[in-house]
Amino acid sequence: MSAIFWAKPPTSPPPLLVLPGEPQSAKRARTFVRGELCKVPSMPGGHIEDVELVVSELVGNAVRYGTEPDDFLAVSVVDTGSGTRVEVRDPVRRHPRHRPASTERQRGRGLFILDAPCPGRWGAYDTPFGKAVWAEVAR
């Protein structure tokens, strides 16, 4: 019988927070992200604030467009070494899309906000029970 040796030990799943699909969940998600990132040595405060902004937008969009009453969403956060990846899962398969900029609409600016700290580093993919929207904030 031979032993198995890992070049790099397996990692545990990323920290995950399950929240109800309600507006107050954005605040809980920011608190969760801040708590997780404060565990990382030498994490710049400005970076944490950028990640909080991103998770707030992702959760806000998930609540508004990806949940119905009594639905839940999930937030995960991972330090990648060069940045932080945040992912929000919700039960609706409709992916976010850019809309033309408008001063007349009250909504539709969230993806422009994501583009500031995450230019070209966000997207969405289908999951078995909905979708995941992710964004990576570089340090």
HUGI-V664432 format. One record per pair of residues at least 12 apart in sequence whose ideal C-beta (glycine too) atoms are under 6 Angstrom apart, sorted by the first residue. I is the first residue (numbers start at 1). J is the second residue. Records with the same first field share a line. If there is no record, write none. Layout:
# HUGI-V664432
I->J / J
This chain:
# HUGI-V664432
14->76 / 78
15->36 / 77
16->74 / 76
17->32 / 75
18->72 / 74
19->73
20->72
21->63 / 67 / 71 / 73
23->63
25->59
26->56 / 59 / 60
29->55 / 59 / 75
30->52 / 56
33->51 / 52 / 55 / 77
34->48
36->77
40->79
47->139
50->117 / 137
51->84 / 137
54->86 / 117 / 135 / 137
55->86
57->110 / 113 / 114
58->88 / 133
59->88
61->110
62->88 / 90
66->90 / 92
67->90
71->91
73->88 / 90
74->89
75->88
83->136 / 137 / 138 / 139
84->137
85->136
86->135
87->132 / 134
88->133
89->127 / 132
90->130
91->129 / 130
92->130
93->126 / 131
95->124
96->111
98->111
114->135
117->137
118->135 / 137
121->136
122->135
